[in-house]
Amino acid sequence: MKQKGLFITFEGIDGCGKSTQLKLTSNYLKKLGLRPEILREPGSTILSEKIRSILLNKNIKINPISELMLYVAARAELVENTIGPALDKGKIILCDRFYDSTTAYQGFGRGLDIKVINKMNRLAVGKYKPNLTFIVDIDYPTSLARMKKMNKVADRLESESKAFFARVRNGFIDISRQNKKRVVLLNGKKPIEKIFDEVKDCLNRKLKIG
């Protein structure tokens, strides 16, 4: 049996503007009389938030396999307790990151076996998969410049090397190529309003909600 609700995810490397596009999407849907639920991943449940605090802590060393398992554990918890029940009730979910981030960061970035990652993700999410995913694409120098402009202290993942983020970005681009029916690749260097015009057009055209 398919999920009843609508599940939209936002992806990309840090500083790409995905969270901004998620907020704009939420406001747009609310103007249409809809009531989207906003989630972040990892996080949005008590256990998942605790896992998030571990994963992003610069003072904790985590090997790649343990890192992968923690992300998947947080995802399974979120799906079981929040995403699944909401979608079964026909609700709309907007999520800041989901399993594509694990493929990009732990698969392409860390070099772990993507086939294994895919199996673990399938186990964690079951039937609850995104209907639509927006990947906001920027290069590493742009990401770094934006993070500095925000005066944001880099967490454990954000402190990784230029080469790491180049692999992650390539991973997201590859994901968009392999999943053209679900994934929309957006140029994150465009003005925020121009990017959202594309997001809004996609929502109206593909999901018929406008």
C-alpha positions as CSV (number, residue, x, y, z in Angstrom):
1,M,0.0,0.0,0.0
2,K,1.4,3.4,-1.0
3,Q,1.7,6.3,1.4
4,K,-1.3,8.7,1.4
5,G,0.5,12.0,2.1
6,L,3.0,14.1,0.3
7,F,6.7,13.9,1.2
8,I,9.1,16.6,0.0
9,T,12.8,16.7,0.9
10,F,15.5,19.4,0.5
11,E,19.1,18.5,-0.1
12,G,22.6,19.9,-0.8
13,I,25.9,20.8,0.8
14,D,26.0,23.2,3.7
15,G,25.3,26.8,2.8
16,C,23.4,25.9,-0.4
17,G,20.2,27.5,0.7
18,K,18.0,24.4,1.0
19,S,16.6,25.5,4.4
20,T,15.6,28.8,3.0
21,Q,13.8,27.1,0.1
22,L,12.1,24.8,2.6
23,K,10.8,27.8,4.5
24,L,9.6,29.5,1.4
25,T,7.8,26.3,0.3
26,S,6.2,26.0,3.7
27,N,4.9,29.6,3.5
28,Y,3.6,29.0,0.0
29,L,1.7,25.9,0.9
30,K,0.2,27.6,3.9
31,K,-1.1,30.4,1.6
32,L,-2.8,27.6,-0.4
33,G,-4.6,26.6,2.8
34,L,-2.3,23.5,3.4
35,R,-0.6,22.7,6.7
36,P,2.8,21.2,6.1
37,E,4.8,19.6,8.9
38,I,8.4,20.7,9.0
39,L,11.1,18.2,10.0
40,R,14.9,18.0,10.0
41,E,17.1,15.0,9.6
42,P,18.8,13.8,11.7
43,G,16.5,15.1,14.4
44,S,12.8,16.0,15.1
45,T,12.3,13.3,17.7
46,I,13.9,13.1,21.2
47,L,16.2,10.2,20.3
48,S,17.0,11.5,16.8
49,E,18.0,14.9,18.3
50,K,20.3,13.2,20.7
51,I,21.9,11.2,17.9
52,R,22.2,14.5,16.0
53,S,24.1,16.1,18.8
54,I,26.6,13.3,18.8
55,L,27.1,13.3,15.0
56,L,27.8,17.0,14.8
57,N,30.0,17.3,17.9
58,K,33.5,18.3,16.8
59,N,35.0,16.8,20.0
60,I,33.8,13.3,19.3
61,K,35.7,11.1,16.8
62,I,33.4,8.7,14.9
63,N,34.5,6.2,12.3
64,P,32.7,6.2,9.0
65,I,30.8,2.9,9.6
66,S,29.6,4.1,13.1
67,E,28.6,7.4,11.5
68,L,26.5,5.7,8.9
69,M,24.7,3.5,11.4
70,L,23.9,6.5,13.6
71,Y,22.4,8.4,10.7
72,V,20.3,5.4,9.7
73,A,19.2,4.8,13.3
74,A,18.1,8.4,13.6
75,R,16.2,8.0,10.3
76,A,14.5,4.8,11.3
77,E,13.3,6.5,14.6
78,L,12.0,9.5,12.7
79,V,10.1,7.5,10.1
80,E,8.6,5.1,12.7
81,N,7.4,7.8,15.1
82,T,6.8,10.9,12.9
83,I,7.0,10.6,9.1
84,G,5.1,7.3,8.7
85,P,2.1,8.3,10.9
86,A,1.9,11.7,9.3
87,L,1.9,10.4,5.8
88,D,-0.6,7.7,6.6
89,K,-2.9,10.5,7.7
90,G,-2.5,12.2,4.4
91,K,-0.3,15.1,5.7
92,I,2.4,17.0,3.8
93,I,5.9,16.7,5.1
94,L,8.8,19.0,4.3
95,C,12.1,17.6,5.5
96,D,15.5,19.3,5.6
97,R,17.7,16.3,4.4
98,F,16.8,12.7,4.2
99,Y,18.4,9.5,2.8
100,D,20.0,11.3,-0.2
101,S,22.3,13.0,2.2
102,T,23.6,9.7,3.5
103,T,24.3,8.5,0.0
104,A,26.1,11.7,-0.8
105,Y,28.0,12.2,2.5
106,Q,28.7,8.6,3.7
107,G,28.7,7.0,0.2
108,F,30.5,9.5,-2.0
109,G,32.1,11.5,0.7
110,R,33.4,8.7,3.0
111,G,33.7,6.1,0.3
112,L,31.4,3.5,1.9
113,D,29.6,1.0,-0.3
114,I,26.6,2.7,-1.8
115,K,24.8,-0.6,-2.3
116,V,25.1,-1.3,1.4
117,I,23.9,2.2,2.2
118,N,20.9,1.8,-0.1
119,K,19.9,-1.5,1.7
120,M,20.2,0.2,5.1
121,N,18.1,3.1,4.0
122,R,15.4,0.8,2.6
123,L,15.4,-1.0,5.9
124,A,15.0,2.3,7.8
125,V,12.3,3.9,5.7
126,G,10.2,1.0,4.4
127,K,7.5,2.3,2.1
128,Y,8.0,6.0,3.2
129,K,10.0,7.6,0.4
130,P,10.1,11.2,-0.8
131,N,7.7,12.0,-3.6
132,L,9.8,15.0,-4.6
133,T,13.4,16.1,-3.8
134,F,15.0,19.4,-4.4
135,I,18.8,19.4,-4.5
136,V,20.3,22.9,-4.3
137,D,23.7,22.8,-5.9
138,I,26.6,25.1,-5.1
139,D,30.4,24.6,-5.2
140,Y,32.6,24.4,-2.1
141,P,34.1,28.0,-2.3
142,T,30.5,29.4,-2.4
143,S,29.6,27.2,0.5
144,L,32.6,28.3,2.5
145,A,32.0,32.0,1.8
146,R,28.4,31.8,2.9
147,M,29.2,30.0,6.1
148,K,31.8,32.6,6.9
149,K,29.3,35.4,6.1
150,M,26.9,33.8,8.6
151,N,29.6,33.7,11.2
152,K,28.6,30.1,11.8
153,V,30.9,27.8,13.8
154,A,31.5,24.7,11.8
155,D,30.3,21.4,13.2
156,R,32.0,18.1,12.8
157,L,30.7,17.5,9.3
158,E,31.1,21.1,8.2
159,S,34.8,21.0,9.2
160,E,35.6,18.4,6.5
161,S,38.1,19.1,3.7
162,K,37.5,20.7,0.3
163,A,38.1,17.3,-1.4
164,F,35.4,15.7,0.8
165,F,32.8,18.3,-0.1
166,A,33.7,18.0,-3.8
167,R,32.9,14.3,-3.6
168,V,29.7,15.0,-1.7
169,R,28.6,17.6,-4.3
170,N,29.4,15.1,-7.1
171,G,27.3,12.6,-5.2
172,F,24.3,14.9,-5.1
173,I,24.7,15.6,-8.8
174,D,24.9,11.8,-9.5
175,I,21.7,11.2,-7.4
176,S,19.9,13.8,-9.5
177,R,20.9,12.1,-12.7
178,Q,19.9,8.6,-11.4
179,N,16.5,9.8,-10.1
180,K,15.2,12.3,-12.7
181,K,11.5,11.5,-11.9
182,R,11.9,12.4,-8.2
183,V,14.8,14.8,-8.0
184,V,15.0,18.4,-9.2
185,L,18.6,19.9,-9.4
186,L,18.6,23.7,-8.7
187,N,21.4,26.2,-9.3
188,G,22.1,27.5,-5.8
189,K,24.0,30.5,-7.1
190,K,20.9,32.1,-8.5
191,P,19.0,34.7,-6.5
192,I,16.8,33.2,-3.8
193,E,13.6,34.4,-5.5
194,K,14.6,32.9,-8.8
195,I,15.3,29.5,-7.2
196,F,12.0,29.5,-5.5
197,D,10.2,30.3,-8.8
198,E,11.6,27.0,-10.0
199,V,10.5,25.2,-6.9
200,K,7.0,26.7,-7.0
201,D,6.7,25.9,-10.7
202,C,7.7,22.3,-10.0
203,L,5.2,22.0,-7.2
204,N,2.4,23.3,-9.3
205,R,3.3,21.3,-12.4
206,K,4.3,18.0,-11.0
207,L,2.2,17.7,-7.9
208,K,-0.8,19.8,-9.1
209,I,-1.2,21.7,-5.8
210,G,-1.2,25.2,-7.1
